């Protein structure tokens, strides 16, 4: 699904429908739990899934005019 320039994937990663999305099972992934005061850097254009285990705040920020570009000038 595309919303303007933002893209979302419609796979429920907590309950994967293997019939509808058979290739999802073979994907490599990283799994982590962040504790209070910790943060994680997710590189531009990396697909990611976030699930909060408690009340939390998520901030996304892109620097520069070509933010998220795979090449920099």
C-alpha positions as MATLAB code, in Angstrom:
seq = 'XXXXXXXXXXXXXXXXXXXXXXXXXXXXXXXXXXXXXXXXXXXXXXXXXXXXXXXXXXXXXXXXXXXXXXXXX';
ca = [
       0.000    0.000    0.000;
       1.380    3.415   -0.880;
       0.380    6.640    0.880;
       2.066    9.521   -0.935;
       5.787    8.749   -0.633;
       5.312    6.475    2.397;
       4.994    2.739    1.869;
       3.414    0.188    4.170;
       3.427   -3.566    3.893;
       0.206   -5.407    4.653;
       1.732   -8.509    6.257;
       0.738   -9.073    9.893;
       4.132  -10.261   11.173;
       2.589  -11.496   14.424;
       0.193  -13.772   12.473;
       1.679  -14.460    9.039;
      -0.721  -15.863    6.447;
       1.688  -18.314    4.792;
      -0.753  -18.948    1.942;
      -1.010  -15.270    0.980;
       2.655  -14.393    1.730;
       4.718  -17.587    1.246;
       8.100  -15.800    0.886;
       7.886  -14.054    4.282;
       8.943  -17.198    6.166;
      12.359  -17.255    4.482;
      13.261  -13.670    5.385;
      16.254  -12.932    7.591;
      15.480  -10.583   10.472;
      16.905   -9.027   13.612;
      14.924   -9.170   16.839;
      15.631   -7.036   19.892;
      13.999   -5.595   22.994;
      15.022   -2.075   23.963;
      15.076   -1.079   27.607;
      14.309    2.326   29.070;
      16.750    4.953   27.760;
      17.952    2.797   24.852;
      17.462    3.502   21.159;
      18.105    1.805   17.857;
      19.302    3.223   14.549;
      17.464    1.896   11.508;
      19.235    2.814    8.246;
      17.267    4.670    5.553;
      14.931    2.510    3.458;
      15.259   -0.545    5.727;
      11.911   -2.273    6.143;
      11.145   -2.580    9.827;
       8.404   -3.645   12.183;
       7.966   -2.195   15.662;
       5.741   -3.456   18.443;
       5.606   -1.632   21.764;
       5.518   -3.755   24.905;
       4.588   -0.704   26.999;
       3.832    2.989   26.491;
       6.562    4.380   24.245;
       7.541    7.169   21.874;
       8.851    6.682   18.368;
      10.584    9.455   16.414;
      11.642    9.348   12.773;
      13.781   12.088   11.291;
      15.388   12.387    7.864;
      18.285   14.833    7.329;
      18.980   16.782    4.140;
      17.160   17.219    0.875;
      17.993   13.714   -0.401;
      17.178   12.003    2.893;
      16.598    8.303    2.525;
      18.503    8.209   -0.741;
      20.795    5.247   -1.245;
      23.518    7.604   -2.467;
      24.703   10.901   -1.043;
      26.092   13.897   -2.901;
];
